[in-house]
């Protein structure tokens, strides 16, 4: 029986220690929480009298909202010689640029371009060709377009379809 009473004594001492530690943690937490709420008060000594005068000047600010992209893109299909585009045929690319200028003159009149999503056509088995066509169109034609496309972000994508000369543009323009 002697072994059992010593186990009971040490077991009770362990629980007593755990309870005391818990009480100590709770007291420290409460002391920290209540002292954090007290706002320091600093009052001048009773013999010192201070007079302060403040003058405020109204400031007029005019804020203009930064330009944002319109949510609906200008969607345009253009038809080009994609083989000449992939060969970097300068004469054909210059012709494409003139064709695109004529096509986009109306829809983009007075607007600045922010983002261009370009979809190059290819057969379903050759997705990479469609992405290459779109990338070449962005690099060779749209970047040479002029100030309206300056600073625009370009992304090249694939679109399946039967007409391999078709390039679809989704052009997001700034609202002002």
N, C-alpha and C positions, 0 to 999 in steps of 0.2 A: 503494500500500500504506500510505502514511502515514495516510490517512484512516481506514483500518480499524483501525489500532492505537490511534488516539485514541478511537474509538468503544468499543473494548474496555476502554480505561482508564477512561473516564467511566462506562461501564456497570457495571464492577466496583466502582467507588467508590460508586455508588448502592446496590448490593446490600450492600456493606460497611456503609454508613450505616444501612440498614434493619435489618440484623442487630444492629448495636450498639444501636439504639433498642429493639428487641425485648428484648434482654438487659437493658437498663436498666429497662424496664417490669416485667419479671419480677422483678428484684431489689427494686424498690420495692414490688411487690405482696407478695412474700414477707416483706419487712421489716415491712410494715404488718400482715400476718396474724399473724406471730409476736409482735409487740409488743402486739397486741390480746388475745392469750391470757394474757399475764402479768397476774396479779392484784397490785394494789398491796399491799404488806405494810407496815403501820405498827406498829412495836413501840415501847413506851415506852422511854425511856432506862433503862439498867441501874440507875441510882441511885434512880429513882422507883418506888415500889411503890403500886399502887392496889388497893383492895378495893371490890368492888361487891356490893350485896345487892339482889335483886329479889324482890318479892312478887307472886304472881299470885292473882287472885280469880276463881273460876269464874263465868261468866256463863251464866245459864239463859235460853234464848230459845225461845219457842214460835212456830213459823212455820206459818201456814196457807196453803195453796195458793190463789192467786187464782182466782176463779171462771172457768171456761171454758165454752164452748158445747158442748152435747151434739151428737154428730155426726149423729144422726137427728132430723129435724124433726118437729114435730106438723103433720100434713097435714089440712086442713079445706076442704071446699067449702061456700061460702055462696051463696045465691041472692038477688039484690037487683034492684031496679028501676034498671037502669043509666042509663036516660034521665033519671030524676029525680036521680040522682047527678051526671050531667053538667050538669044545669040548676041544681045547688045548691039543690034543694028541701029546705028546712030540716026540714019535717015528716017527709018521707020519710027523710031522713038520720037523724033521731032514732029513727025506727022501725027502721032498719037497725042502729043502734047497740044497741038493745035486743035485736034478733034475734041479733046477733053475741055479745053478752054471754051470752045463754042457750046458744049453741052452744059457746063457748069456756070456759064455767065449769068443766066437768069436766076437759078435757084440760090446762088451764093452772092448775088449782088449786094454789096455793102456789108457783108458779114465776114467775120474772122473765124477760121476753123480751129477747133480744139482737139478733136479726136477723129481719126479716120479708120474705119474697119473695112478692109479690102478682102473680098472673097474671090479667089481665083478658081476657075472651072477646071475640072479634070475628070477623067473617068473614075469610077468608084475604086478601081484597082490601083490608081496612081495618085494617092492623096498628096504626097510630097510635091508632085508637079504643080498641083493647084496652089499650094502654099508658096512655092518658088515663084510662080507667075505673079501672085499677089505681092510678094516681097519686091520683085523686080519693078512692078508697076509703081509701087510706093517710092522706091529709090530713084528710078529713072524718070518717071513722069510727074508724080505729084510733088516731089521735093523741088522740081524745077519750075513748078507752076507759078510761084511768086509769093508776094507778101501775105496773101490771105492764108496760106498754108504754113507760114513761118512759125516755128515753135509748136506745131501740131504733133500729137502722138499718133504713130501709125502702128497698126496690127494687121498681120497677114493671116488669112484663114482659107480653108478649102470649102468649095461648094461643088457638089456633084451635079451632073447634068449632061445633056447631049451636046450643047453648043460650047465647044472648047475655047471659042474666041470671046466669050462673055466674061466680063469682070463686073461684079456688083460692089458698089461703094455705099457705105452707110457713114455719112458725114455729120458729126455733131458740131454745131456752131455755138459760139458765145451769144448770150442774150442781148448784149449791147456793146 
